[in-house]
């Protein structure tokens, strides 16, 4: 599944990155995967982008938005 992740931090910084998770087939699976990240006892999490790795400290996040990209036909 292709999606754009946008994270707004408490200091006002906005991070936006594109991701592809091949093992995720639908919106519910994507929600479940993020729920596990965000409800875990870990203070931070990381995600690989197209050409980068992003590390996020959960206590600094104000909002997360995920936009699912439609598959090209």
N, C-alpha and C positions, 0 to 999 in steps of 0.2 A: 504494500500500500504506500502510495506517495502522499506526503502531507507537508505543510508548512507549519512550523512551530514558532509561535510568537510568545515571548515571555516579557512581562513588564515587571521591573524591579521596583522596590520601595523607594529607591533614590531617583526614579524617573527614567532610568535607562531602559531602552526597548531593544531586545535581542530578537532577531528573526533568522531562521535557518530552514532549509529544505532537507527532508529526510525520506528515505525509502526503507520500509521494514517489510521484507519479503515474506516473513512468517505471519504477518497480520493480514487477514482476508477481508475484514469488514469493520464498520464503525464501532461495534460493540467490543470486538477484540482489542481495538486501539484504546478504547476507554478503559478496559480492564487492565491493559498493560500500564497505562499511565497511573491508574488508581493504585496499583501495586507499588510503583515508584513513590508516589506522594504520600501513601499511608504507612510506608515502612518506617522503621526506627532510625534509618540512616539520615544523617544531617545534610547529605549532598548526594547528587547523582550526576552521571555523565551520559552524554549521547554523542554518537558519531554523526557528523554532517557529511556532505558530499566530499569535502576535502579537508575536514578538520574534526577535532574532538572538542566538545563543549562540556564544561563542568559547572554545575549550578548548586548554590547553597540554598536549601529550601527556605530557610528563615528570612532570606532576602527577597523572596518572590512575592509580588502583589497579585499577579494575575497570569494565567496561562491560557492561550488561545490556540486551537488546532484547526487548521483549514485543510480538509481532505481534497486532494486534486483528483479530478475526474481522469480516468484512463483515456488515452488517445484512441480513437477508433479508426 
